[in-house]
Amino acid sequence: MYSQGLLGANTDTDETEDFLAAFQARIDAEEKIEPNDPMPAAYRKTLIRMISQHAHSEIVGMLPEGNWITRAPSLRRKVALLAKVQDEGGHGLYLYSAAETLGVSREQLTEELLSGKAKYSSIFNYPTPTWADIGAIGWLVDGAAIMNQVPLCRCSYGPYARAMIRVCKEESFHQRQGYELMRKLTRGTDEQKAMAQDALNRWWWPSLMMFGPSDTDSQHSDQSMKWKIKRFTNDELRQKFVDATVPQAELIGLTMPDEHLSWNESKNNGEGGYDFGEIDWDEFWRVVKGHGMMNKDRIATRKKAWDDGAWVREAALAHARKTRERKEAA
């Protein structure tokens, strides 16, 4: 595990104008920044915030789907969902490891999550009352995640970019899996199609909120774009997601819950795109601030898992210490 001391060069850099200019020149030249490279403290802080939020989201995101593993309607669906939840846990581990290269421990990141200092994606604070919700999550939530994460494969920070390559491959499979589930429901009974439409109605707007606040309200986008941590703004990614997803809904006979949705030929520099209704930003900020339907339950469940797993972490550390001592004695 990395420690603050191991990467002291990243925190003690004398950030002169020449240093900042040289660092930006590396970014502009599309060079990858690696863990032991000197970097501005603000760059490092931004990465820790982004990667930790991403890691927390992967782990917390296991909860709404994990709740359906024992209730999946068939063995095939059960195995597929079990594999997906396992993938999400793996993604969290990749990302916590990437954050550790910046000199912050996994324990610290988790403590910040449980205390409310760190955030996870607001999308996971919505309930999953029906089986169709699992399809909607795969199709919409993972679809939005892919739209946001594929550009991160070109992130200027090497460990984050490399972690995202595998994550995106697996998320792409999850998205197709969710869409196939929704398609199956729309071809079933009237009740099954209604269940799919209801899930779409409830998950569509929260999925659009996943991309974060509008560009006019975003505090971090401009600098993250300059450092090439991000490659697109929140609103650009949101528009790409809408343009990609609306035709998918039409193909399987579902209706988007947006009376203002319409095709606009002049959008996207004349290539066309969809106009869509206004997002309820009051709801977005209410959920982000901890007042969503499932906020308390998600944190309580995560805290219980962390507390219950303390003995495992302690045993692993004790085993590692004993192994090291034996090697040193030999």
Salt bridges, closest charged atoms under 4 A:
GLU30 OE2 - LYS228 NZ 2.88
GLU30 OE1 - ARG231 NH2 2.87
GLU31 OE1 - ARG26 NE 2.83
GLU34 OE1 - ARG162 NH2 2.83
ASP37 OD2 - ARG26 NH2 3.36
GLU58 OE2 - HIS54 NE2 3.36
GLU58 OE1 - HIS91 ND1 3.44
GLU65 OE2 - LYS84 NZ 2.41
ASP87 OD2 - HIS174 NE2 2.86
GLU88 OE1 - HIS91 ND1 3.43
GLU88 OE2 - HIS174 ND1 3.30
GLU100 OE1 - ARG106 NH2 3.44
GLU112 OE2 - LYS117 NZ 3.80
ASP133 OD1 - ARG202 NH1 2.72
ASP142 OD2 - LYS84 NZ 2.62
GLU170 OE1 - HIS91 NE2 2.48
GLU170 OE2 - ARG166 NE 3.08
GLU171 OE2 - HIS91 ND1 3.40
GLU171 OE1 - HIS174 ND1 3.38
GLU180 OE1 - ARG76 NH2 3.96
GLU180 OE1 - ARG77 NH1 2.86
GLU180 OE2 - ARG183 NH2 3.98
ASP198 OD2 - ARG202 NE 3.03
ASP235 OD1 - ARG238 NH2 2.78
GLU259 OE2 - HIS260 NE2 3.57
ASP275 OD1 - LYS267 NZ 3.11
ASP307 OD2 - LYS303 NZ 2.82
ASP308 OD2 - LYS304 NZ 2.69
